[in-house]
Amino acid sequence: MRTTCSVVRLNIWLYLRTITSMRKHTTLDLDLDIVSEAASALGTRGTGETVRAALEEVVRARRRQRLLELTTDLDLDQLASLRRTRFGDAAR
């Protein structure tokens, strides 16, 4: 039992360390008119929430763009065949 508690404490400590190491407190010089407009567009409240949402949106847009840039030599019939192999008849 004692070993299990030690492992749990270690896992919690590692988790908390990871969370805190991924955040950074900083000072930014922001145009409040743009922040307000972004908050309205994103449906956020507060500067921090707006900045986070805007950054997340930029990252998602970039990931979508990268997906669009991927090319493949598969035609639709080959793709359907691969889906049937992976998902069974439910992919039809």
Biopython code that builds the backbone (N, CA, C, O; Angstrom):
import numpy as np
from Bio.PDB.StructureBuilder import StructureBuilder

atoms = [
    (1, "MET", "N", (0.822, -1.202, 0.000)),
    (1, "MET", "CA", (0.000, 0.000, 0.000)),
    (1, "MET", "C", (0.859, 1.256, 0.000)),
    (1, "MET", "O", (0.544, 2.227, -0.688)),
    (2, "ARG", "N", (1.931, 1.241, 0.761)),
    (2, "ARG", "CA", (2.787, 2.414, 0.853)),
    (2, "ARG", "C", (3.448, 2.719, -0.490)),
    (2, "ARG", "O", (3.591, 3.883, -0.863)),
    (3, "THR", "N", (3.852, 1.675, -1.216)),
    (3, "THR", "CA", (4.463, 1.873, -2.527)),
    (3, "THR", "C", (3.458, 2.496, -3.484)),
    (3, "THR", "O", (3.812, 3.383, -4.261)),
    (4, "THR", "N", (2.211, 2.042, -3.437)),
    (4, "THR", "CA", (1.172, 2.599, -4.302)),
    (4, "THR", "C", (0.970, 4.079, -4.022)),
    (4, "THR", "O", (0.843, 4.869, -4.957)),
    (5, "CYS", "N", (0.939, 4.468, -2.764)),
    (5, "CYS", "CA", (0.787, 5.887, -2.410)),
    (5, "CYS", "C", (1.952, 6.709, -2.927)),
    (5, "CYS", "O", (1.762, 7.824, -3.415)),
    (6, "SER", "N", (3.162, 6.162, -2.822)),
    (6, "SER", "CA", (4.339, 6.881, -3.320)),
    (6, "SER", "C", (4.261, 7.068, -4.822)),
    (6, "SER", "O", (4.607, 8.130, -5.338)),
    (7, "VAL", "N", (3.806, 6.040, -5.525)),
    (7, "VAL", "CA", (3.674, 6.134, -6.984)),
    (7, "VAL", "C", (2.615, 7.162, -7.343)),
    (7, "VAL", "O", (2.809, 7.958, -8.262)),
    (8, "VAL", "N", (1.503, 7.154, -6.633)),
    (8, "VAL", "CA", (0.437, 8.124, -6.897)),
    (8, "VAL", "C", (0.937, 9.535, -6.641)),
    (8, "VAL", "O", (0.692, 10.435, -7.445)),
    (9, "ARG", "N", (1.641, 9.741, -5.519)),
    (9, "ARG", "CA", (2.188, 11.074, -5.216)),
    (9, "ARG", "C", (3.169, 11.523, -6.294)),
    (9, "ARG", "O", (3.160, 12.687, -6.697)),
    (10, "LEU", "N", (4.019, 10.601, -6.766)),
    (10, "LEU", "CA", (4.985, 10.931, -7.809)),
    (10, "LEU", "C", (4.251, 11.304, -9.098)),
    (10, "LEU", "O", (4.617, 12.276, -9.759)),
    (11, "ASN", "N", (3.229, 10.544, -9.454)),
    (11, "ASN", "CA", (2.464, 10.849, -10.667)),
    (11, "ASN", "C", (1.781, 12.205, -10.570)),
    (11, "ASN", "O", (1.769, 12.963, -11.540)),
    (12, "ILE", "N", (1.220, 12.513, -9.425)),
    (12, "ILE", "CA", (0.581, 13.812, -9.228)),
    (12, "ILE", "C", (1.616, 14.925, -9.322)),
    (12, "ILE", "O", (1.368, 15.949, -9.958)),
    (13, "TRP", "N", (2.764, 14.736, -8.701)),
    (13, "TRP", "CA", (3.821, 15.744, -8.752)),
    (13, "TRP", "C", (4.280, 15.974, -10.188)),
    (13, "TRP", "O", (4.448, 17.117, -10.612)),
    (14, "LEU", "N", (4.485, 14.879, -10.946)),
    (14, "LEU", "CA", (4.914, 15.017, -12.339)),
    (14, "LEU", "C", (3.845, 15.718, -13.171)),
    (14, "LEU", "O", (4.162, 16.546, -14.025)),
    (15, "TYR", "N", (2.575, 15.387, -12.919)),
    (15, "TYR", "CA", (1.475, 16.027, -13.634)),
    (15, "TYR", "C", (1.442, 17.530, -13.345)),
    (15, "TYR", "O", (1.350, 18.340, -14.267)),
    (16, "LEU", "N", (1.516, 17.894, -12.083)),
    (16, "LEU", "CA", (1.478, 19.311, -11.714)),
    (16, "LEU", "C", (2.686, 20.054, -12.261)),
    (16, "LEU", "O", (2.568, 21.203, -12.687)),
    (17, "ARG", "N", (3.831, 19.417, -12.253)),
    (17, "ARG", "CA", (5.039, 20.058, -12.795)),
    (17, "ARG", "C", (4.883, 20.307, -14.290)),
    (17, "ARG", "O", (5.300, 21.348, -14.797)),
    (18, "THR", "N", (4.277, 19.342, -15.001)),
    (18, "THR", "CA", (4.054, 19.492, -16.439)),
    (18, "THR", "C", (3.111, 20.647, -16.716)),
    (18, "THR", "O", (3.363, 21.459, -17.607)),
    (19, "ILE", "N", (2.022, 20.726, -15.955)),
    (19, "ILE", "CA", (1.041, 21.798, -16.162)),
    (19, "ILE", "C", (1.683, 23.158, -15.934)),
    (19, "ILE", "O", (1.521, 24.067, -16.748)),
    (20, "THR", "N", (2.407, 23.301, -14.837)),
    (20, "THR", "CA", (2.981, 24.612, -14.526)),
    (20, "THR", "C", (4.116, 24.974, -15.465)),
    (20, "THR", "O", (4.369, 26.157, -15.696)),
    (21, "SER", "N", (4.802, 23.985, -16.011)),
    (21, "SER", "CA", (5.909, 24.300, -16.911)),
    (21, "SER", "C", (5.412, 24.701, -18.291)),
    (21, "SER", "O", (6.181, 25.249, -19.081)),
    (22, "MET", "N", (4.153, 24.444, -18.600)),
    (22, "MET", "CA", (3.619, 24.766, -19.909)),
    (22, "MET", "C", (2.968, 26.145, -19.934)),
    (22, "MET", "O", (2.448, 26.557, -20.971)),
    (23, "ARG", "N", (2.985, 26.844, -18.846)),
    (23, "ARG", "CA", (2.394, 28.180, -18.765)),
    (23, "ARG", "C", (3.494, 29.204, -18.587)),
    (23, "ARG", "O", (4.536, 28.920, -17.998)),
    (24, "LYS", "N", (3.254, 30.390, -19.099)),
    (24, "LYS", "CA", (4.230, 31.463, -18.946)),
    (24, "LYS", "C", (3.493, 32.753, -18.637)),
    (24, "LYS", "O", (2.562, 33.141, -19.342)),
    (25, "HIS", "N", (3.916, 33.397, -17.591)),
    (25, "HIS", "CA", (3.349, 34.692, -17.233)),
    (25, "HIS", "C", (4.207, 35.761, -17.908)),
    (25, "HIS", "O", (5.430, 35.771, -17.765)),
    (26, "THR", "N", (3.564, 36.644, -18.631)),
    (26, "THR", "CA", (4.317, 37.672, -19.344)),
    (26, "THR", "C", (3.486, 38.950, -19.428)),
    (26, "THR", "O", (2.286, 38.944, -19.153)),
    (27, "THR", "N", (4.129, 40.018, -19.802)),
    (27, "THR", "CA", (3.465, 41.298, -19.995)),
    (27, "THR", "C", (3.445, 41.596, -21.487)),
    (27, "THR", "O", (4.466, 41.494, -22.167)),
    (28, "LEU", "N", (2.277, 41.963, -21.984)),
    (28, "LEU", "CA", (2.127, 42.271, -23.403)),
    (28, "LEU", "C", (1.560, 43.670, -23.570)),
    (28, "LEU", "O", (0.757, 44.130, -22.758)),
    (29, "ASP", "N", (1.981, 44.332, -24.618)),
    (29, "ASP", "CA", (1.430, 45.631, -24.981)),
    (29, "ASP", "C", (0.383, 45.370, -26.056)),
    (29, "ASP", "O", (0.726, 45.137, -27.215)),
    (30, "LEU", "N", (-0.912, 45.408, -25.672)),
    (30, "LEU", "CA", (-1.987, 45.040, -26.585)),
    (30, "LEU", "C", (-2.845, 46.247, -26.936)),
    (30, "LEU", "O", (-3.092, 47.115, -26.099)),
    (31, "ASP", "N", (-3.286, 46.287, -28.164)),
    (31, "ASP", "CA", (-4.253, 47.288, -28.605)),
    (31, "ASP", "C", (-5.618, 46.828, -28.095)),
    (31, "ASP", "O", (-6.152, 45.829, -28.576)),
    (32, "LEU", "N", (-6.184, 47.545, -27.129)),
    (32, "LEU", "CA", (-7.417, 47.105, -26.492)),
    (32, "LEU", "C", (-8.615, 47.113, -27.436)),
    (32, "LEU", "O", (-9.571, 46.367, -27.227)),
    (33, "ASP", "N", (-8.574, 47.948, -28.473)),
    (33, "ASP", "CA", (-9.650, 47.920, -29.468)),
    (33, "ASP", "C", (-9.647, 46.583, -30.215)),
    (33, "ASP", "O", (-10.703, 46.001, -30.463)),
    (34, "ILE", "N", (-8.462, 46.107, -30.567)),
    (34, "ILE", "CA", (-8.352, 44.822, -31.263)),
    (34, "ILE", "C", (-8.731, 43.677, -30.327)),
    (34, "ILE", "O", (-9.408, 42.736, -30.742)),
    (35, "VAL", "N", (-8.303, 43.750, -29.078)),
    (35, "VAL", "CA", (-8.664, 42.721, -28.092)),
    (35, "VAL", "C", (-10.175, 42.674, -27.934)),
    (35, "VAL", "O", (-10.757, 41.590, -27.884)),
    (36, "SER", "N", (-10.810, 43.822, -27.856)),
    (36, "SER", "CA", (-12.263, 43.886, -27.716)),
    (36, "SER", "C", (-12.955, 43.291, -28.935)),
    (36, "SER", "O", (-13.915, 42.534, -28.797)),
    (37, "GLU", "N", (-12.478, 43.625, -30.111)),
    (37, "GLU", "CA", (-13.063, 43.086, -31.342)),
    (37, "GLU", "C", (-12.855, 41.576, -31.423)),
    (37, "GLU", "O", (-13.757, 40.841, -31.824)),
    (38, "ALA", "N", (-11.668, 41.121, -31.042)),
    (38, "ALA", "CA", (-11.390, 39.677, -31.044)),
    (38, "ALA", "C", (-12.276, 38.956, -30.036)),
    (38, "ALA", "O", (-12.782, 37.871, -30.322)),
    (39, "ALA", "N", (-12.465, 39.541, -28.869)),
    (39, "ALA", "CA", (-13.321, 38.942, -27.842)),
    (39, "ALA", "C", (-14.746, 38.798, -28.363)),
    (39, "ALA", "O", (-15.404, 37.783, -28.132)),
    (40, "SER", "N", (-15.208, 39.814, -29.061)),
    (40, "SER", "CA", (-16.552, 39.765, -29.630)),
    (40, "SER", "C", (-16.645, 38.662, -30.686)),
    (40, "SER", "O", (-17.618, 37.908, -30.720)),
    (41, "ALA", "N", (-15.637, 38.574, -31.542)),
    (41, "ALA", "CA", (-15.640, 37.561, -32.602)),
    (41, "ALA", "C", (-15.510, 36.148, -32.042)),
    (41, "ALA", "O", (-16.098, 35.210, -32.581)),
    (42, "LEU", "N", (-14.752, 35.994, -30.975)),
    (42, "LEU", "CA", (-14.491, 34.668, -30.408)),
    (42, "LEU", "C", (-15.491, 34.287, -29.321)),
    (42, "LEU", "O", (-15.561, 33.127, -28.914)),
    (43, "GLY", "N", (-16.256, 35.258, -28.856)),
    (43, "GLY", "CA", (-17.212, 34.980, -27.785)),
    (43, "GLY", "C", (-16.534, 34.754, -26.447)),
    (43, "GLY", "O", (-16.985, 33.932, -25.649)),
    (44, "THR", "N", (-15.458, 35.476, -26.198)),
    (44, "THR", "CA", (-14.706, 35.324, -24.952)),
    (44, "THR", "C", (-14.898, 36.534, -24.064)),
    (44, "THR", "O", (-15.365, 37.586, -24.499)),
    (45, "ARG", "N", (-14.524, 36.357, -22.808)),
    (45, "ARG", "CA", (-14.585, 37.451, -21.838)),
    (45, "ARG", "C", (-13.224, 37.569, -21.189)),
    (45, "ARG", "O", (-12.685, 36.569, -20.716)),
    (46, "GLY", "N", (-12.674, 38.716, -21.154)),
    (46, "GLY", "CA", (-11.381, 38.935, -20.522)),
    (46, "GLY", "C", (-10.238, 38.819, -21.516)),
    (46, "GLY", "O", (-10.312, 38.085, -22.501)),
    (47, "THR", "N", (-9.194, 39.555, -21.234)),
    (47, "THR", "CA", (-8.050, 39.611, -22.142)),
    (47, "THR", "C", (-7.327, 38.273, -22.226)),
    (47, "THR", "O", (-7.002, 37.814, -23.321)),
    (48, "GLY", "N", (-7.073, 37.646, -21.088)),
    (48, "GLY", "CA", (-6.354, 36.371, -21.091)),
    (48, "GLY", "C", (-7.091, 35.300, -21.872)),
    (48, "GLY", "O", (-6.494, 34.580, -22.673)),
    (49, "GLU", "N", (-8.390, 35.197, -21.638)),
    (49, "GLU", "CA", (-9.202, 34.213, -22.354)),
    (49, "GLU", "C", (-9.213, 34.507, -23.852)),
    (49, "GLU", "O", (-9.155, 33.590, -24.671)),
    (50, "THR", "N", (-9.287, 35.778, -24.202)),
    (50, "THR", "CA", (-9.299, 36.175, -25.609)),
    (50, "THR", "C", (-7.984, 35.849, -26.290)),
    (50, "THR", "O", (-7.972, 35.327, -27.405)),
    (51, "VAL", "N", (-6.877, 36.152, -25.631)),
    (51, "VAL", "CA", (-5.562, 35.860, -26.219)),
    (51, "VAL", "C", (-5.395, 34.360, -26.399)),
    (51, "VAL", "O", (-4.932, 33.912, -27.448)),
    (52, "ARG", "N", (-5.771, 33.568, -25.380)),
    (52, "ARG", "CA", (-5.662, 32.106, -25.503)),
    (52, "ARG", "C", (-6.519, 31.588, -26.652)),
    (52, "ARG", "O", (-6.060, 30.771, -27.450)),
    (53, "ALA", "N", (-7.765, 32.061, -26.742)),
    (53, "ALA", "CA", (-8.661, 31.606, -27.804)),
    (53, "ALA", "C", (-8.126, 31.995, -29.177)),
    (53, "ALA", "O", (-8.213, 31.213, -30.124)),
    (54, "ALA", "N", (-7.577, 33.192, -29.286)),
    (54, "ALA", "CA", (-7.018, 33.639, -30.565)),
    (54, "ALA", "C", (-5.817, 32.787, -30.959)),
    (54, "ALA", "O", (-5.680, 32.404, -32.121)),
    (55, "LEU", "N", (-4.951, 32.491, -30.003)),
    (55, "LEU", "CA", (-3.789, 31.640, -30.293)),
    (55, "LEU", "C", (-4.227, 30.234, -30.700)),
    (55, "LEU", "O", (-3.680, 29.653, -31.637)),
    (56, "GLU", "N", (-5.219, 29.695, -29.990)),
    (56, "GLU", "CA", (-5.730, 28.364, -30.343)),
    (56, "GLU", "C", (-6.310, 28.362, -31.748)),
    (56, "GLU", "O", (-6.118, 27.406, -32.499)),
    (57, "GLU", "N", (-7.016, 29.423, -32.104)),
    (57, "GLU", "CA", (-7.602, 29.518, -33.440)),
    (57, "GLU", "C", (-6.518, 29.574, -34.515)),
    (57, "GLU", "O", (-6.659, 28.953, -35.569)),
    (58, "VAL", "N", (-5.452, 30.305, -34.260)),
    (58, "VAL", "CA", (-4.351, 30.382, -35.221)),
    (58, "VAL", "C", (-3.720, 29.002, -35.408)),
    (58, "VAL", "O", (-3.432, 28.593, -36.534)),
    (59, "VAL", "N", (-3.509, 28.297, -34.317)),
    (59, "VAL", "CA", (-2.906, 26.959, -34.391)),
    (59, "VAL", "C", (-3.830, 26.010, -35.148)),
    (59, "VAL", "O", (-3.365, 25.255, -36.003)),
    (60, "ARG", "N", (-5.138, 26.032, -34.850)),
    (60, "ARG", "CA", (-6.088, 25.167, -35.566)),
    (60, "ARG", "C", (-6.109, 25.490, -37.057)),
    (60, "ARG", "O", (-6.149, 24.583, -37.888)),
    (61, "ALA", "N", (-6.083, 26.775, -37.399)),
    (61, "ALA", "CA", (-6.095, 27.172, -38.810)),
    (61, "ALA", "C", (-4.847, 26.656, -39.521)),
    (61, "ALA", "O", (-4.921, 26.178, -40.653)),
    (62, "ARG", "N", (-3.716, 26.755, -38.856)),
    (62, "ARG", "CA", (-2.466, 26.270, -39.460)),
    (62, "ARG", "C", (-2.505, 24.759, -39.647)),
    (62, "ARG", "O", (-2.046, 24.249, -40.669)),
    (63, "ARG", "N", (-3.047, 24.043, -38.675)),
    (63, "ARG", "CA", (-3.157, 22.581, -38.802)),
    (63, "ARG", "C", (-4.096, 22.205, -39.948)),
    (63, "ARG", "O", (-3.819, 21.273, -40.704)),
    (64, "ARG", "N", (-5.214, 22.938, -40.074)),
    (64, "ARG", "CA", (-6.127, 22.679, -41.193)),
    (64, "ARG", "C", (-5.426, 22.931, -42.522)),
    (64, "ARG", "O", (-5.586, 22.163, -43.470)),
    (65, "GLN", "N", (-4.652, 24.005, -42.587)),
    (65, "GLN", "CA", (-3.931, 24.323, -43.816)),
    (65, "GLN", "C", (-2.942, 23.214, -44.170)),
    (65, "GLN", "O", (-2.828, 22.829, -45.333)),
    (66, "ARG", "N", (-2.240, 22.710, -43.183)),
    (66, "ARG", "CA", (-1.301, 21.612, -43.425)),
    (66, "ARG", "C", (-2.018, 20.362, -43.929)),
    (66, "ARG", "O", (-1.504, 19.662, -44.801)),
    (67, "LEU", "N", (-3.201, 20.079, -43.387)),
    (67, "LEU", "CA", (-3.971, 18.928, -43.865)),
    (67, "LEU", "C", (-4.374, 19.107, -45.324)),
    (67, "LEU", "O", (-4.335, 18.160, -46.109)),
    (68, "LEU", "N", (-4.760, 20.325, -45.679)),
    (68, "LEU", "CA", (-5.138, 20.588, -47.063)),
    (68, "LEU", "C", (-3.961, 20.439, -48.017)),
    (68, "LEU", "O", (-4.148, 20.106, -49.188)),
    (69, "GLU", "N", (-2.761, 20.682, -47.528)),
    (69, "GLU", "CA", (-1.573, 20.601, -48.368)),
    (69, "GLU", "C", (-1.090, 19.173, -48.575)),
    (69, "GLU", "O", (-0.261, 18.919, -49.449)),
    (70, "LEU", "N", (-1.609, 18.231, -47.770)),
    (70, "LEU", "CA", (-1.213, 16.833, -47.940)),
    (70, "LEU", "C", (-1.751, 16.305, -49.263)),
    (70, "LEU", "O", (-2.880, 16.605, -49.651)),
    (71, "THR", "N", (-0.945, 15.529, -49.940)),
    (71, "THR", "CA", (-1.383, 14.922, -51.196)),
    (71, "THR", "C", (-1.274, 13.414, -51.082)),
    (71, "THR", "O", (-0.486, 12.887, -50.298)),
    (72, "THR", "N", (-2.068, 12.741, -51.867)),
    (72, "THR", "CA", (-2.041, 11.288, -51.889)),
    (72, "THR", "C", (-2.353, 10.808, -53.298)),
    (72, "THR", "O", (-2.978, 11.516, -54.088)),
    (73, "ASP", "N", (-1.909, 9.602, -53.599)),
    (73, "ASP", "CA", (-2.182, 9.012, -54.902)),
    (73, "ASP", "C", (-3.414, 8.116, -54.864)),
    (73, "ASP", "O", (-3.729, 7.450, -55.850)),
    (74, "LEU", "N", (-4.109, 8.096, -53.732)),
    (74, "LEU", "CA", (-5.293, 7.245, -53.599)),
    (74, "LEU", "C", (-6.474, 7.852, -54.346)),
    (74, "LEU", "O", (-6.703, 9.061, -54.306)),
    (75, "ASP", "N", (-7.223, 6.978, -55.033)),
    (75, "ASP", "CA", (-8.493, 7.448, -55.584)),
    (75, "ASP", "C", (-9.595, 7.060, -54.612)),
    (75, "ASP", "O", (-9.331, 6.388, -53.615)),
    (76, "LEU", "N", (-10.809, 7.469, -54.884)),
    (76, "LEU", "CA", (-11.906, 7.255, -53.942)),
    (76, "LEU", "C", (-12.211, 5.775, -53.718)),
    (76, "LEU", "O", (-12.574, 5.388, -52.607)),
    (77, "ASP", "N", (-12.072, 4.938, -54.756)),
    (77, "ASP", "CA", (-12.316, 3.500, -54.595)),
    (77, "ASP", "C", (-11.275, 2.864, -53.672)),
    (77, "ASP", "O", (-11.619, 2.040, -52.825)),
    (78, "GLN", "N", (-10.016, 3.239, -53.832)),
    (78, "GLN", "CA", (-8.972, 2.723, -52.949)),
    (78, "GLN", "C", (-9.199, 3.167, -51.512)),
    (78, "GLN", "O", (-9.005, 2.389, -50.578)),
    (79, "LEU", "N", (-9.605, 4.405, -51.337)),
    (79, "LEU", "CA", (-9.891, 4.916, -50.006)),
    (79, "LEU", "C", (-11.043, 4.148, -49.358)),
    (79, "LEU", "O", (-10.973, 3.795, -48.181)),
    (80, "ALA", "N", (-12.097, 3.892, -50.122)),
    (80, "ALA", "CA", (-13.234, 3.123, -49.603)),
    (80, "ALA", "C", (-12.795, 1.720, -49.218)),
    (80, "ALA", "O", (-13.245, 1.185, -48.204)),
    (81, "SER", "N", (-11.929, 1.123, -50.010)),
    (81, "SER", "CA", (-11.420, -0.213, -49.705)),
    (81, "SER", "C", (-10.626, -0.211, -48.403)),
    (81, "SER", "O", (-10.772, -1.117, -47.583)),
    (82, "LEU", "N", (-9.797, 0.795, -48.216)),
    (82, "LEU", "CA", (-9.024, 0.911, -46.972)),
    (82, "LEU", "C", (-9.948, 1.095, -45.773)),
    (82, "LEU", "O", (-9.703, 0.533, -44.706)),
    (83, "ARG", "N", (-11.002, 1.874, -45.943)),
    (83, "ARG", "CA", (-11.947, 2.084, -44.845)),
    (83, "ARG", "C", (-12.676, 0.790, -44.491)),
    (83, "ARG", "O", (-12.885, 0.496, -43.314)),
    (84, "ARG", "N", (-13.066, 0.010, -45.515)),
    (84, "ARG", "CA", (-13.736, -1.269, -45.243)),
    (84, "ARG", "C", (-12.810, -2.200, -44.477)),
    (84, "ARG", "O", (-13.250, -2.909, -43.572)),
    (85, "THR", "N", (-11.532, -2.204, -44.835)),
    (85, "THR", "CA", (-10.555, -3.054, -44.149)),
    (85, "THR", "C", (-10.418, -2.618, -42.696)),
    (85, "THR", "O", (-10.317, -3.452, -41.796)),
    (86, "ARG", "N", (-10.416, -1.331, -42.477)),
    (86, "ARG", "CA", (-10.199, -0.816, -41.117)),
    (86, "ARG", "C", (-11.460, -0.870, -40.257)),
    (86, "ARG", "O", (-11.403, -1.239, -39.084)),
    (87, "PHE", "N", (-12.579, -0.506, -40.837)),
    (87, "PHE", "CA", (-13.806, -0.369, -40.062)),
    (87, "PHE", "C", (-14.844, -1.452, -40.342)),
    (87, "PHE", "O", (-15.904, -1.456, -39.716)),
    (88, "GLY", "N", (-14.570, -2.352, -41.250)),
    (88, "GLY", "CA", (-15.541, -3.383, -41.580)),
    (88, "GLY", "C", (-16.617, -2.843, -42.492)),
    (88, "GLY", "O", (-16.425, -1.822, -43.152)),
    (89, "ASP", "N", (-17.739, -3.516, -42.534)),
    (89, "ASP", "CA", (-18.834, -3.130, -43.425)),
    (89, "ASP", "C", (-19.504, -1.825, -43.009)),
    (89, "ASP", "O", (-20.240, -1.237, -43.802)),
    (90, "ALA", "N", (-19.273, -1.372, -41.812)),
    (90, "ALA", "CA", (-19.893, -0.137, -41.327)),
    (90, "ALA", "C", (-19.423, 1.084, -42.098)),
    (90, "ALA", "O", (-20.069, 2.131, -42.045)),
    (91, "ALA", "N", (-18.294, 0.967, -42.824)),
    (91, "ALA", "CA", (-17.740, 2.108, -43.552)),
    (91, "ALA", "C", (-18.434, 2.370, -44.865)),
    (91, "ALA", "O", (-18.115, 3.352, -45.536)),
    (92, "ARG", "N", (-19.359, 1.540, -45.253)),
    (92, "ARG", "CA", (-20.036, 1.724, -46.556)),
    (92, "ARG", "C", (-20.933, 2.904, -46.573)),
    (92, "ARG", "O", (-21.565, 3.185, -47.591)),
]
sb = StructureBuilder()
sb.init_structure("model")
sb.init_model(0)
sb.init_chain("A")
sb.init_seg("    ")
for serial, (resi, resn, name, xyz) in enumerate(atoms, 1):
    if name == "N":
        sb.init_residue(resn, " ", resi, " ")
    sb.init_atom(name, np.array(xyz, "f"), 0.0, 1.0, " ", f" {name:<3s}", serial, name[0])
structure = sb.get_structure()
